[in-house]
Amino acid sequence: MLTAAVLLAVVPAGIILVLGLVARVVAAQRVNAPIVQYTPPRGSTVFRDALLVDADRRAPSAALIDLAVKRKVRLIAGAPGTREPIGVELVDGAVLTVDETALLEMLFGPEHTGTRLRRFSADRRALAGRLKTLLLNTEHALARDGLIAERRVTWPGTTLTVLAYLGMLVEGLFLVFALIGGELSALIATLIALAATIATIFITPAWWRRYLPAATPIREHLAGLRRYLEVAEADRLRALQSPSGAELRSDAAVPPSYADAGETSASLARFHLNERLLPYAVLFGLEREWIAKLKLEAETLSHTNLDTLGDLVEVTADIAIAIDAVGSVVELTSAVGDLVDGAGSVVEGVGGIFETFGS
């Protein structure tokens, strides 16, 4: 009985488990970061980059936070602990790109309740469908640009899942025979095989995108950006003091009125550089650490001798409050209320957005 259990249950279960692990490694398609990067890839968007790092679930929230960081929308949380929907307000004079407009349309849909808050459970299901459509559209666009294959790789996941369920049937029979015959060793071996089979189902990815060679430079850039987000503060400062880092620091948007503020100007430049990376910290699951860092920088800036910092340090606080209000960044886009303008009026659809804020 033990020999049969090993040959017909343990060995097959071990084989499909190993194949599941191999499929998971292949699906990751990991790339190395030759150098640390300090800015997002040029000409890309947070949403597109999310698909290139397999961060689909975080893409909508990261893109919404990107709009907040760019001062195009404001996130308004309800009272602490109430878990009310998050208000989203378009900033007066904001100019939206086609992709940004598409995101807002997908988040809020063409129908509105006439108030900032939406409370119907059907909204979550409708939102999930719209966001899935946006993800698929973005995936098709990446395929047209030659960055990913047109079709996802599905056969390994399907094959191994079918084999795993067939294996569970066989293992179930062995469990019954082992219990009836009192074969303890066969019972233990079958339970081990069953555990390996169940692990295969969870480990094996159902599908994955196949990234094409053209996507490699972008994915390497994103891997380098992740390294920058993860490194210690001392390493980050050394990177910013390097020739390439100094060049990138000048790319940060510092108001002209602060140009002669000495060290404060440098601090503002660094703050803007790091704030611009917050959406990417969301993609990599580092938003809590990065928000804490930005809060410290904002607190330092608030003690300067400048007359006012305006909204330079308010956006981070609004984003942090919004994330805390809904519990996690993944839930952020599921907890949004209606899209309103600066006067509190509900904006109706894409046409309304362009009519009010376009140029």
Secondary structure, 3 states (H helix, E strand, C coil): CHHHHHHHHHHHHHHHHHHHHHHHHHHHCCCCCCCCCCCCCCCCCHHHHHHHCCCHHHHHHHHHHHHHHCCCEEEECCCCCCCCCEEEEECCCCCCCHHHHHHHHHHHCCCCCCCCCCCCCHHHHHHHHHHHHHHHHHHHHHHHCCCECCCCECHHHHHHHHHHHHHHHHHHHHHHHHHHHCCHHHHHHHHHHHHHHHHHHHHCCCCECCECHHHHHHHHHHHHHHHHHHCCHHHHHHHHCCHHHHHHHCCCCCCHHHCCCCHHHHHHHHHHHHHHCHHHHHHCCCHHHHHHHHHHHHHHHHCCCCCCCCCCCHHHHHHHHHHHHHCCHHHCHHHEEEEECCCCCECCHHHHHHHHHCC
